[in-house]
Amino acid sequence: MGEPLFMDKAAFGKQLEEETEWIERNIKGFLPKDVTLQKTIYKAMEYSIMAGGKRLRPMFMWEAYKMSGGNDENVILPFMAAIEMIHTYSLVHDDLPAMDNDEYRRGMKTTHIVYGEDMGILAGDALLNYAFETALSCFNDGTDTVLKSKALKVLANKSGIYGMLGGQVVDVEKTGETLSKEELDFIYSLKTGALIEAAFMAGAVLAGADSNIVAAFEKAGHCIGMAFQIQDDILDITSTQEELGKPVHSDERNEKSTYVAVYGMDNALKAVKEYSEQALGILSNMPVQNSYLNTLARMLINRKK
């Protein structure tokens, strides 16, 4: 196994900014255009998805696609937009009064605060449905239908009851209870990890990667997802609302068991480091190394928001 390659800070920062702007332009380009009486739902969808964010999932998908030999933006862009729509819908619903009841997300008022609880529910529904309308638009040119079908299956599976939604169900159901390690790992692996896994896997699948490469990307995505969520727990305690862009101590207020609460801060910090090192080890052992992706994964370990 080789040592991971990293970019210097200036070059990484420039590429991160350029790639984020490129992804956001394309996401906006896929949003609905011909709306009439239902224009409120369009406004709520646009508000939710264009309110900022790291755009990690489409970014991971794009980098995995390139690492696996993909070179056609038109093939992958619908999937990149779709996965960000799915991620955003989950956040919109997560913020609702029946769930976490949060008023701020990414430094802005949450969707249900701006548009009302009813439109918050419908905006999440609309984003989820439109994500698959967007992904299915990849079939318009009639090429690579088998690979596109496989990528679509990954996206659907990792979003549903065997993925993100399944993790969310257990998270909600177990609120107020002390979780076992098995339950905590299950929630984190599915609620956060599944969509990150989907991003890596779909990118590799669309580029025609073999099953071993796709499985390795899935494992890397799992490790990054676990590290990311545990770091999120840490920041909920150590950060501020101004820095984080959303309320802190939200987990405690909502009686959620977290890695910090169950294992303590020292063990949580250790887990972030271990999962991150595992992810970097997998990525550095790929046939093609990606110094930008390695640097991005490492950045998540030390992020402050």
Disulfide bonds with the S-S distance in Angstrom:
none
